[in-house]
Amino acid sequence: MHDPFSWCSSGIFLVQPEGENLSDSRKHGEKGRNAFQEVFGDMPMPGDTGKHSMDYDAYWTERIQEDVVTEPSRRRARAVLNMIGEGDSVLDVGCGTGETLEFLKSKRSIDGIGLDISTVALDSLRRKGFGAIQADLTRPETDLTGEWDHIILFEILEHVQDAEVMMDKLKGHFRKGLYVTTPNLGYIAHRLRLVFGRFPVTYILDPREHLRFWSVKDFVWWSVALGYGRPRVRGLRGKPNALGLCRHWPSLWASEVLYCFEKQPPSR
């Protein structure tokens, strides 16, 4: 299969997918934040400033009604498309309503299954014809059973307090690849915000959304420490997108990064 990665002098594999939509918008046609807003804009405040209690069924009910998250889901799916073969099996951890699996099935006829903690999200997923697993992989008593060609974990780890527990539970369950995306705290806009006395904004609506933060260098080190080895690193988007800056220097110019693990780590 065509390898979509190229080698750069830093020792990190990277690429920018052709025809990529680099907007950080959540809906088709919306404009995301511009470069000026990323550096100097005020941090978004939550609509409800009371006690933060995340009800994921309510969250997905609202998202389904508003038709959000489609564009980012498709962008990330396009990024891994060339690694997935026709008819491969794919487990999407934190699948939500299944936009990523839908896109991959339309392009590769995958055998897709989603894992999530939300009953509402999984009901929507089943209506689309995919298998569903309801489980919380951050709980010590939860074990994942089964093996898939690919496992995808898109924009999940930053929301999880015990990210190490979740990563550990994925060992031994993929044959070809594990693909993880997270925001990059080392992105140029985040560094400049600190210079000008502001904290980086890696979230969309509520600063309580994200619990964990990584730069590219830290995530690579963390992956090795967890026993996964060094991943391939791929900058997905960043501003400005001219000159291939996101592509050539993801640690500085990519706001969102894809980490690809193709070597199966030892099982727990």
Backbone as CSV, one residue per row, in Angstrom:
resi,resn,N_x,N_y,N_z,CA_x,CA_y,CA_z,C_x,C_y,C_z
1,MET,0.849,-1.196,0.000,0.000,0.000,0.000,0.884,1.246,0.000
2,HIS,0.452,2.287,-0.655,1.208,3.524,-0.731,1.444,4.091,0.659
3,ASP,2.700,4.413,0.966,3.038,5.010,2.251,2.939,6.523,2.118
4,PRO,2.010,7.169,2.804,1.804,8.590,2.624,2.769,9.471,3.395
5,PHE,3.770,8.886,4.047,4.665,9.669,4.860,5.986,9.917,4.122
6,SER,6.653,10.982,4.488,7.986,11.264,3.983,8.898,11.530,5.170
7,TRP,10.203,11.477,4.930,11.166,11.614,6.008,11.745,13.016,6.008
8,CYS,11.894,13.583,7.210,12.540,14.892,7.298,13.746,14.780,8.212
9,SER,14.575,15.818,8.223,15.856,15.752,8.915,15.708,15.611,10.425
10,SER,14.547,15.961,10.973,14.366,15.860,12.417,14.158,14.433,12.884
11,GLY,14.034,13.495,11.941,13.810,12.108,12.318,12.363,11.791,12.548
12,ILE,11.452,12.688,12.167,10.021,12.480,12.366,9.354,12.356,11.011
13,PHE,8.469,11.395,10.868,7.698,11.238,9.649,6.520,12.198,9.662
14,LEU,6.222,12.803,8.525,5.136,13.765,8.473,4.658,13.949,7.045
15,VAL,3.456,14.506,6.929,2.885,14.820,5.622,1.657,15.681,5.828
16,GLN,1.293,16.426,4.835,0.013,17.133,4.835,-0.847,16.503,3.752
17,PRO,-2.007,15.933,4.076,-2.824,15.268,3.086,-3.308,16.231,2.026
18,GLU,-3.344,15.753,0.799,-3.802,16.573,-0.305,-5.277,16.899,-0.146
19,GLY,-5.642,18.131,-0.522,-7.033,18.536,-0.475,-7.570,18.682,0.933
20,GLU,-6.665,18.854,1.922,-7.103,18.882,3.310,-7.829,20.170,3.647
21,ASN,-8.889,20.059,4.417,-9.601,21.202,4.951,-9.000,21.537,6.310
22,LEU,-8.307,22.675,6.394,-7.586,23.007,7.613,-8.407,23.837,8.589
23,SER,-9.661,24.068,8.307,-10.493,24.860,9.196,-10.692,24.145,10.524
24,ASP,-10.774,24.940,11.605,-11.088,24.351,12.903,-12.577,24.468,13.201
25,SER,-13.373,24.749,12.171,-14.816,24.852,12.359,-15.414,23.479,12.619
26,ARG,-16.591,23.468,13.226,-17.263,22.219,13.548,-18.349,21.876,12.537
27,LYS,-18.710,22.815,11.668,-19.745,22.582,10.677,-19.240,22.952,9.295
28,HIS,-19.777,22.285,8.276,-19.409,22.591,6.907,-19.784,24.031,6.586
29,GLY,-18.833,24.795,6.044,-19.109,26.164,5.652,-18.798,27.198,6.713
30,GLU,-18.607,26.778,7.958,-18.251,27.726,9.009,-16.784,28.102,8.892
31,LYS,-16.464,29.315,9.308,-15.081,29.740,9.366,-14.564,29.568,10.793
32,GLY,-13.363,29.025,10.903,-12.770,28.866,12.218,-12.036,30.134,12.635
33,ARG,-11.294,30.047,13.719,-10.530,31.192,14.196,-9.394,31.508,13.240
34,ASN,-9.141,32.801,13.013,-8.000,33.163,12.181,-6.746,33.225,13.048
35,ALA,-5.598,33.448,12.409,-4.328,33.411,13.124,-4.265,34.489,14.208
36,PHE,-4.794,35.678,13.933,-4.792,36.751,14.918,-5.610,36.360,16.145
37,GLN,-6.788,35.782,15.909,-7.639,35.371,17.018,-6.991,34.262,17.835
38,GLU,-6.255,33.362,17.170,-5.596,32.278,17.901,-4.590,32.810,18.907
39,VAL,-3.915,33.908,18.562,-2.873,34.449,19.433,-3.437,35.462,20.428
40,PHE,-4.296,36.367,19.960,-4.715,37.500,20.794,-6.168,37.426,21.260
41,GLY,-6.932,36.460,20.766,-8.336,36.386,21.132,-8.552,35.994,22.581
42,ASP,-9.656,36.467,23.154,-10.003,36.066,24.511,-10.339,34.580,24.552
43,MET,-10.060,33.937,25.671,-10.403,32.528,25.793,-11.916,32.381,25.917
44,PRO,-12.501,31.409,25.192,-13.953,31.197,25.292,-14.343,30.817,26.711
45,MET,-15.442,31.370,27.162,-15.961,31.043,28.486,-17.142,30.086,28.354
46,PRO,-17.322,29.199,29.327,-18.455,28.272,29.256,-19.782,29.001,29.375
47,GLY,-20.804,28.495,28.671,-22.123,29.077,28.774,-22.716,28.940,30.166
48,ASP,-22.358,27.854,30.837,-22.821,27.605,32.201,-21.604,27.618,33.110
49,THR,-21.521,28.617,33.981,-20.350,28.735,34.852,-20.541,28.036,36.197
50,GLY,-21.590,27.230,36.294,-21.791,26.448,37.503,-20.889,25.226,37.522
51,LYS,-21.163,24.310,38.425,-20.346,23.101,38.553,-20.359,22.320,37.249
52,HIS,-19.161,21.913,36.823,-19.021,21.203,35.556,-19.313,19.723,35.758
53,SER,-20.379,19.242,35.152,-20.734,17.829,35.223,-21.009,17.360,33.794
54,MET,-20.139,16.483,33.271,-20.236,16.106,31.870,-21.210,14.955,31.695
55,ASP,-22.383,15.265,31.151,-23.386,14.266,30.807,-23.258,14.010,29.313
56,TYR,-22.596,12.902,28.949,-22.299,12.672,27.541,-23.544,12.336,26.726
57,ASP,-24.566,11.795,27.349,-25.809,11.581,26.605,-26.435,12.925,26.226
58,ALA,-26.452,13.877,27.163,-26.957,15.214,26.850,-26.069,15.902,25.817
59,TYR,-24.769,15.701,25.943,-23.805,16.282,24.997,-24.091,15.814,23.576
60,TRP,-24.274,14.491,23.396,-24.478,13.966,22.046,-25.887,14.252,21.536
61,THR,-26.846,14.360,22.421,-28.184,14.772,21.985,-28.126,16.165,21.364
62,GLU,-27.404,17.071,22.019,-27.254,18.432,21.498,-26.479,18.435,20.189
63,ARG,-25.402,17.659,20.130,-24.579,17.632,18.916,-25.352,17.073,17.728
64,ILE,-26.161,16.057,17.964,-26.968,15.482,16.890,-27.965,16.515,16.380
65,GLN,-28.574,17.253,17.280,-29.552,18.265,16.881,-28.909,19.405,16.116
66,GLU,-27.669,19.765,16.486,-26.996,20.896,15.860,-26.143,20.497,14.660
67,ASP,-25.965,19.185,14.447,-25.171,18.682,13.321,-23.748,19.227,13.344
68,VAL,-23.080,19.055,14.493,-21.707,19.531,14.612,-20.737,18.360,14.507
69,VAL,-19.441,18.676,14.524,-18.288,17.766,14.517,-18.067,17.018,13.216
70,THR,-18.888,17.213,12.202,-18.716,16.458,10.955,-17.405,16.783,10.256
71,GLU,-17.091,18.062,10.117,-15.901,18.434,9.363,-14.604,17.958,10.016
72,PRO,-14.382,18.190,11.307,-13.161,17.657,11.915,-13.066,16.138,11.834
73,SER,-14.184,15.440,11.972,-14.161,13.977,11.902,-13.710,13.514,10.529
74,ARG,-14.216,14.148,9.490,-13.829,13.768,8.135,-12.377,14.126,7.853
75,ARG,-11.928,15.265,8.383,-10.536,15.659,8.181,-9.597,14.606,8.750
76,ARG,-9.887,14.148,9.955,-9.019,13.143,10.575,-9.119,11.806,9.860
77,ALA,-10.315,11.468,9.386,-10.465,10.217,8.633,-9.661,10.252,7.342
78,ARG,-9.656,11.392,6.666,-8.858,11.515,5.435,-7.380,11.309,5.729
79,ALA,-6.947,11.739,6.913,-5.533,11.653,7.259,-5.037,10.218,7.381
80,VAL,-5.923,9.274,7.743,-5.493,7.877,7.906,-5.945,6.993,6.753
81,LEU,-6.608,7.571,5.775,-7.226,6.776,4.716,-6.228,5.894,3.985
82,ASN,-5.045,6.417,3.694,-4.074,5.651,2.915,-3.435,4.507,3.693
83,MET,-3.639,4.470,4.999,-3.105,3.364,5.797,-4.105,2.217,5.920
84,ILE,-5.332,2.431,5.489,-6.409,1.458,5.682,-6.748,0.789,4.358
85,GLY,-6.770,-0.539,4.357,-7.039,-1.294,3.150,-8.516,-1.604,2.970
86,GLU,-8.858,-2.010,1.788,-10.238,-2.372,1.467,-10.712,-3.508,2.366
87,GLY,-11.835,-3.280,3.055,-12.413,-4.314,3.894,-11.748,-4.516,5.238
88,ASP,-10.768,-3.666,5.604,-10.106,-3.804,6.902,-11.103,-3.576,8.045
89,SER,-10.802,-4.163,9.187,-11.618,-3.933,10.379,-11.053,-2.742,11.152
90,VAL,-11.957,-1.873,11.630,-11.550,-0.644,12.322,-12.377,-0.477,13.587
91,LEU,-11.700,-0.274,14.724,-12.355,0.082,15.978,-12.111,1.563,16.226
92,ASP,-13.198,2.326,16.378,-13.109,3.746,16.676,-13.434,3.949,18.157
93,VAL,-12.414,4.258,18.952,-12.588,4.455,20.390,-12.978,5.918,20.635
94,GLY,-14.102,6.117,21.318,-14.646,7.461,21.458,-15.301,7.890,20.159
95,CYS,-16.079,6.969,19.586,-16.600,7.113,18.220,-17.678,8.171,18.086
96,GLY,-18.347,8.536,19.193,-19.481,9.442,19.061,-20.544,8.848,18.158
97,THR,-21.044,9.659,17.236,-22.117,9.212,16.343,-21.606,8.601,15.048
98,GLY,-20.289,8.408,14.924,-19.757,7.579,13.854,-19.414,8.250,12.546
99,GLU,-19.191,9.584,12.529,-18.851,10.241,11.276,-17.540,9.726,10.679
100,THR,-16.571,9.434,11.538,-15.292,8.917,11.050,-15.472,7.552,10.388
101,LEU,-16.196,6.666,11.038,-16.439,5.341,10.461,-17.241,5.443,9.167
102,GLU,-18.207,6.349,9.121,-18.994,6.546,7.893,-18.100,6.914,6.730
103,PHE,-17.189,7.852,6.955,-16.297,8.289,5.888,-15.405,7.142,5.423
104,LEU,-14.818,6.409,6.365,-13.928,5.311,5.999,-14.671,4.198,5.276
105,LYS,-15.891,3.941,5.676,-16.680,2.903,5.002,-17.005,3.311,3.565
106,SER,-17.257,4.604,3.350,-17.580,5.072,1.993,-16.373,4.979,1.067
107,LYS,-15.174,5.016,1.636,-13.957,4.998,0.820,-13.278,3.634,0.763
108,ARG,-13.413,2.824,1.827,-12.657,1.573,1.921,-13.532,0.363,2.261
109,SER,-14.828,0.543,2.366,-15.726,-0.566,2.722,-15.248,-1.303,3.967
110,ILE,-14.893,-0.548,4.976,-14.350,-1.146,6.204,-15.426,-1.918,6.962
111,ASP,-14.963,-2.810,7.814,-15.815,-3.455,8.812,-15.626,-2.658,10.092
112,GLY,-16.530,-1.708,10.367,-16.329,-0.762,11.447,-17.150,-1.044,12.679
113,ILE,-16.564,-0.751,13.819,-17.256,-0.869,15.095,-16.819,0.302,15.965
114,GLY,-17.748,0.854,16.733,-17.432,1.993,17.571,-17.535,1.670,19.041
115,LEU,-16.710,2.338,19.830,-16.730,2.193,21.281,-16.932,3.568,21.892
116,ASP,-17.872,3.677,22.807,-18.142,4.955,23.457,-18.828,4.677,24.789
117,ILE,-18.924,5.719,25.626,-19.631,5.573,26.891,-21.067,6.073,26.796
118,SER,-21.422,6.737,25.696,-22.737,7.357,25.570,-23.745,6.442,24.888
119,THR,-24.840,6.191,25.540,-25.921,5.401,24.943,-26.519,6.113,23.743
120,VAL,-26.697,7.432,23.844,-27.276,8.208,22.743,-26.391,8.117,21.503
121,ALA,-25.091,8.298,21.676,-24.171,8.230,20.541,-24.177,6.841,19.907
122,LEU,-24.166,5.806,20.728,-24.121,4.446,20.200,-25.429,4.049,19.521
123,ASP,-26.554,4.546,20.012,-27.825,4.293,19.320,-27.788,4.890,17.916
124,SER,-27.240,6.096,17.794,-27.098,6.728,16.480,-26.157,5.926,15.594
125,LEU,-25.088,5.420,16.188,-24.119,4.616,15.436,-24.760,3.336,14.902
126,ARG,-25.538,2.668,15.715,-26.192,1.427,15.289,-27.162,1.683,14.139
127,ARG,-27.847,2.816,14.172,-28.768,3.149,13.080,-28.043,3.339,11.754
128,LYS,-26.762,3.614,11.828,-25.961,3.756,10.620,-25.374,2.427,10.153
129,GLY,-25.659,1.353,10.888,-25.242,0.027,10.462,-23.923,-0.458,11.026
130,PHE,-23.385,0.215,12.027,-22.115,-0.198,12.622,-22.350,-0.931,13.942
131,GLY,-21.410,-1.794,14.285,-21.438,-2.434,15.581,-21.071,-1.438,16.667
132,ALA,-21.452,-1.727,17.903,-21.228,-0.779,18.990,-20.828,-1.499,20.262
133,ILE,-19.869,-0.903,20.983,-19.436,-1.390,22.288,-19.575,-0.241,23.275
134,GLN,-20.312,-0.456,24.342,-20.410,0.567,25.380,-19.460,0.196,26.515
135,ALA,-18.438,1.014,26.684,-17.427,0.717,27.696,-16.633,1.978,28.005
136,ASP,-16.063,2.017,29.202,-15.185,3.103,29.630,-13.803,2.509,29.867
137,LEU,-12.898,2.748,28.949,-11.574,2.132,29.011,-10.664,2.776,30.038
138,THR,-11.147,3.802,30.730,-10.332,4.380,31.799,-10.578,3.697,33.139
139,ARG,-11.574,2.829,33.195,-11.867,2.119,34.444,-10.993,0.871,34.548
140,PRO,-10.332,0.670,35.680,-9.439,-0.485,35.824,-10.138,-1.819,35.596
141,GLU,-11.419,-1.917,35.939,-12.129,-3.197,35.815,-12.597,-3.491,34.390
142,THR,-12.458,-2.527,33.480,-12.911,-2.719,32.103,-11.799,-3.304,31.252
143,ASP,-12.091,-4.384,30.543,-11.131,-4.991,29.626,-11.695,-4.972,28.217
144,LEU,-10.833,-4.735,27.254,-11.217,-4.757,25.845,-10.954,-6.148,25.295
145,THR,-11.948,-6.725,24.652,-11.779,-8.037,24.037,-11.925,-7.907,22.532
146,GLY,-11.136,-8.676,21.795,-11.190,-8.624,20.346,-9.928,-8.019,19.763
147,GLU,-9.780,-8.156,18.462,-8.623,-7.623,17.751,-9.085,-7.076,16.409
148,TRP,-8.530,-5.937,16.027,-8.917,-5.262,14.791,-7.666,-4.929,13.988
149,ASP,-7.838,-4.705,12.690,-6.699,-4.271,11.878,-6.201,-2.908,12.341
150,HIS,-7.147,-2.014,12.612,-6.790,-0.647,13.000,-7.640,-0.198,14.183
151,ILE,-7.028,0.607,15.041,-7.764,1.296,16.103,-7.508,2.789,15.950
152,ILE,-8.568,3.573,16.007,-8.419,5.025,15.930,-8.906,5.655,17.233
153,LEU,-8.187,6.690,17.646,-8.442,7.372,18.918,-8.262,8.865,18.652
154,PHE,-9.302,9.488,18.136,-9.209,10.862,17.655,-9.747,11.849,18.690
155,GLU,-8.874,12.735,19.162,-9.243,13.815,20.079,-9.953,13.278,21.329
156,ILE,-9.388,12.247,21.912,-9.957,11.633,23.105,-9.029,11.793,24.314
157,LEU,-7.744,11.538,24.136,-6.843,11.456,25.281,-6.787,12.745,26.088
158,GLU,-6.919,13.900,25.440,-6.843,15.161,26.178,-8.036,15.365,27.112
159,HIS,-9.113,14.589,26.893,-10.305,14.671,27.744,-10.261,13.681,28.913
160,VAL,-9.225,12.843,28.954,-9.200,11.712,29.882,-8.137,11.931,30.948
161,GLN,-8.544,11.827,32.199,-7.587,11.991,33.291,-6.557,10.869,33.297
162,ASP,-7.016,9.632,33.129,-6.118,8.472,33.173,-5.828,7.983,31.756
163,ALA,-5.167,8.841,30.978,-4.864,8.493,29.585,-3.938,7.286,29.491
164,GLU,-3.080,7.118,30.476,-2.168,5.968,30.466,-2.939,4.654,30.568
165,VAL,-4.001,4.639,31.376,-4.826,3.439,31.515,-5.466,3.083,30.181
166,MET,-6.006,4.074,29.497,-6.656,3.825,28.212,-5.668,3.296,27.180
167,MET,-4.504,3.913,27.086,-3.506,3.459,26.112,-3.044,2.036,26.424
168,ASP,-2.901,1.731,27.698,-2.454,0.399,28.088,-3.464,-0.667,27.671
169,LYS,-4.744,-0.342,27.750,-5.792,-1.310,27.411,-5.888,-1.580,25.911
170,LEU,-5.287,-0.727,25.077,-5.324,-0.938,23.624,-4.212,-1.864,23.135
171,LYS,-3.243,-2.153,24.001,-2.138,-3.027,23.610,-2.645,-4.432,23.291
172,GLY,-2.136,-4.987,22.197,-2.506,-6.339,21.808,-3.816,-6.448,21.067
173,HIS,-4.425,-5.304,20.699,-5.743,-5.350,20.070,-5.769,-4.781,18.649
174,PHE,-4.608,-4.412,18.096,-4.574,-3.971,16.693,-3.464,-4.713,15.955
175,ARG,-3.752,-5.028,14.685,-2.799,-5.780,13.867,-1.939,-4.883,12.984
176,LYS,-2.499,-3.797,12.496,-1.786,-2.969,11.514,-1.448,-1.575,12.013
177,GLY,-2.343,-0.953,12.764,-2.050,0.407,13.175,-2.977,0.938,14.248
178,LEU,-2.409,1.795,15.104,-3.157,2.582,16.072,-2.899,4.041,15.737
179,TYR,-3.970,4.827,15.598,-3.839,6.211,15.160,-4.490,7.129,16.195
180,VAL,-3.689,8.058,16.722,-4.108,8.927,17.811,-3.926,10.379,17.385
181,THR,-4.939,11.230,17.631,-4.754,12.662,17.431,-4.961,13.391,18.749
182,THR,-4.182,14.456,18.937,-4.343,15.348,20.081,-3.958,16.763,19.655
183,PRO,-4.447,17.768,20.384,-3.918,19.119,20.160,-2.442,19.173,20.554
184,ASN,-1.720,20.086,19.935,-0.288,20.253,20.185,-0.067,21.518,21.002
185,LEU,0.312,21.360,22.270,0.512,22.522,23.127,1.737,23.336,22.700
186,GLY,2.598,22.746,21.881,3.766,23.466,21.387,3.521,24.262,20.117
187,TYR,2.283,24.302,19.636,1.910,25.066,18.440,2.305,26.534,18.600
188,ILE,2.751,27.147,17.521,3.292,28.501,17.552,2.323,29.496,18.198
189,ALA,1.020,29.363,17.896,0.048,30.297,18.473,-0.025,30.154,19.986
190,HIS,0.077,28.928,20.484,0.045,28.712,21.935,1.298,29.293,22.593
191,ARG,2.438,29.135,21.942,3.673,29.706,22.490,3.585,31.232,22.540
192,LEU,3.033,31.830,21.484,2.915,33.280,21.448,1.919,33.789,22.482
193,ARG,0.858,33.034,22.724,-0.088,33.441,23.769,0.619,33.532,25.121
194,LEU,1.488,32.578,25.400,2.238,32.621,26.659,3.162,33.841,26.707
195,VAL,3.783,34.162,25.572,4.651,35.343,25.511,3.875,36.603,25.872
196,PHE,2.616,36.673,25.399,1.789,37.855,25.643,0.906,37.716,26.892
197,GLY,1.252,36.745,27.748,0.603,36.654,29.041,-0.723,35.927,29.069
198,ARG,-1.019,35.141,28.030,-2.283,34.395,27.983,-1.985,32.896,27.954
199,PHE,-2.947,32.118,28.449,-2.796,30.661,28.411,-3.270,30.138,27.058
200,PRO,-2.658,29.076,26.536,-3.101,28.505,25.258,-4.553,28.062,25.292
201,VAL,-5.241,28.215,24.161,-6.626,27.769,24.019,-6.625,26.576,23.073
202,THR,-6.795,25.390,23.634,-6.804,24.170,22.825,-8.202,23.596,22.666
203,TYR,-9.185,24.224,23.280,-10.544,23.693,23.322,-11.459,24.536,22.430
204,ILE,-12.719,24.097,22.290,-13.681,24.816,21.457,-14.546,25.762,22.282
205,LEU,-15.184,25.249,23.323,-16.189,26.033,24.041,-15.910,26.223,25.524
206,ASP,-15.300,25.225,26.163,-15.230,25.229,27.616,-13.823,24.829,28.060
207,PRO,-13.145,25.665,28.864,-11.780,25.329,29.284,-11.698,24.060,30.112
208,ARG,-12.841,23.561,30.589,-12.838,22.330,31.384,-12.900,21.083,30.521
209,GLU,-12.932,21.270,29.198,-12.984,20.123,28.284,-11.702,19.298,28.343
210,HIS,-10.557,19.968,28.446,-9.275,19.274,28.321,-8.587,19.145,29.674
211,LEU,-8.157,17.922,29.963,-7.500,17.607,31.225,-6.015,17.331,31.065
212,ARG,-5.606,16.910,29.870,-4.212,16.540,29.620,-3.684,17.328,28.426
213,PHE,-2.384,17.622,28.454,-1.772,18.427,27.404,-0.417,17.836,27.036
214,TRP,-0.096,17.852,25.725,1.192,17.368,25.245,1.724,18.285,24.143
215,SER,3.016,18.493,24.136,3.697,18.956,22.932,4.058,17.713,22.118
216,VAL,4.533,17.901,20.892,4.921,16.748,20.084,6.057,15.981,20.748
217,LYS,7.053,16.697,21.216,8.203,16.033,21.846,7.768,15.245,23.071
218,ASP,6.886,15.829,23.876,6.415,15.143,25.081,5.581,13.911,24.737
219,PHE,4.740,14.008,23.691,3.906,12.864,23.343,4.765,11.705,22.829
220,VAL,5.774,12.013,22.039,6.669,10.958,21.546,7.390,10.297,22.717
221,TRP,7.906,11.103,23.648,8.570,10.539,24.829,7.599,9.684,25.632
222,TRP,6.382,10.190,25.837,5.347,9.495,26.604,5.011,8.158,25.966
223,SER,4.926,8.122,24.640,4.609,6.885,23.923,5.685,5.833,24.134
224,VAL,6.926,6.256,24.065,8.041,5.332,24.300,8.003,4.828,25.739
225,ALA,7.728,5.726,26.679,7.674,5.338,28.089,6.556,4.331,28.360
226,LEU,5.464,4.401,27.578,4.352,3.470,27.741,4.601,2.125,27.054
227,GLY,5.708,2.019,26.327,6.036,0.761,25.672,5.586,0.667,24.229
228,TYR,5.083,1.764,23.653,4.607,1.741,22.276,5.709,1.992,21.256
229,GLY,6.812,2.528,21.685,7.840,2.907,20.739,7.551,4.276,20.137
230,ARG,8.411,4.684,19.229,8.316,6.014,18.626,7.284,6.018,17.501
231,PRO,6.262,6.864,17.571,5.258,6.902,16.508,5.722,7.741,15.326
232,ARG,5.075,7.530,14.193,5.199,8.500,13.109,4.357,9.711,13.486
233,VAL,4.841,10.890,13.159,4.183,12.130,13.547,3.735,12.873,12.300
234,ARG,2.497,13.313,12.326,1.913,13.936,11.144,1.161,15.203,11.549
235,GLY,1.592,16.362,11.050,0.874,17.597,11.311,-0.380,17.664,10.462
236,LEU,-1.537,17.837,11.107,-2.803,17.837,10.369,-3.237,19.223,9.930
237,ARG,-3.046,20.212,10.782,-3.439,21.573,10.398,-2.737,22.580,11.280
238,GLY,-2.706,23.818,10.805,-2.098,24.908,11.541,-2.134,26.163,10.688
239,LYS,-1.889,27.285,11.307,-1.920,28.553,10.576,-0.578,29.262,10.765
240,PRO,-0.031,29.853,9.684,-0.559,29.811,8.314,-0.240,28.479,7.643
241,ASN,-1.085,28.054,6.675,-0.828,26.784,5.986,0.011,26.966,4.737
242,ALA,0.468,28.183,4.471,1.344,28.401,3.318,2.726,27.826,3.614
243,LEU,3.460,27.529,2.557,4.854,27.083,2.627,5.025,25.709,3.276
244,GLY,3.930,25.026,3.547,4.028,23.684,4.129,4.613,23.671,5.519
245,LEU,4.413,24.750,6.291,5.012,24.822,7.619,4.501,23.720,8.536
246,CYS,3.187,23.487,8.499,2.594,22.406,9.305,3.182,21.061,8.904
247,ARG,3.458,20.913,7.627,3.966,19.650,7.102,5.417,19.415,7.493
248,HIS,6.223,20.462,7.457,7.658,20.291,7.667,8.079,20.397,9.128
249,TRP,7.347,21.179,9.932,7.717,21.356,11.346,6.468,21.235,12.213
250,PRO,5.927,20.033,12.338,4.668,19.878,13.087,4.787,20.272,14.555
251,SER,5.958,20.113,15.163,6.092,20.432,16.583,5.844,21.908,16.861
252,LEU,6.099,22.771,15.871,5.916,24.207,16.037,4.695,24.736,15.302
253,TRP,4.418,24.210,14.111,3.420,24.819,13.235,2.112,24.047,13.132
254,ALA,1.996,22.890,13.749,0.747,22.123,13.691,-0.034,22.291,14.984
255,SER,-1.294,22.697,14.864,-2.141,22.807,16.056,-2.745,21.464,16.438
256,GLU,-2.866,20.583,15.460,-3.423,19.246,15.684,-2.488,18.228,15.054
257,VAL,-2.182,17.175,15.787,-1.157,16.226,15.347,-1.699,14.804,15.395
258,LEU,-1.331,14.036,14.376,-1.667,12.613,14.300,-0.426,11.791,14.608
259,TYR,-0.566,10.831,15.526,0.516,9.914,15.882,0.129,8.511,15.418
260,CYS,0.995,7.888,14.638,0.694,6.588,14.031,1.635,5.526,14.591
261,PHE,1.049,4.526,15.225,1.806,3.406,15.772,1.553,2.192,14.897
262,GLU,2.585,1.676,14.289,2.429,0.534,13.388,3.095,-0.720,13.930
263,LYS,3.768,-0.592,15.045,4.391,-1.760,15.678,3.591,-2.129,16.905
264,GLN,3.131,-3.370,16.958,2.308,-3.823,18.071,3.155,-3.920,19.346
265,PRO,2.815,-3.175,20.406,3.561,-3.284,21.660,3.205,-4.572,22.385
266,PRO,4.018,-5.004,23.332,3.682,-6.200,24.117,2.364,-5.997,24.848
267,SER,1.586,-7.079,24.949,0.334,-7.020,25.680,0.593,-6.812,27.153
268,ARG,-0.455,-6.349,27.845,-0.318,-6.136,29.291,-0.095,-7.471,30.000
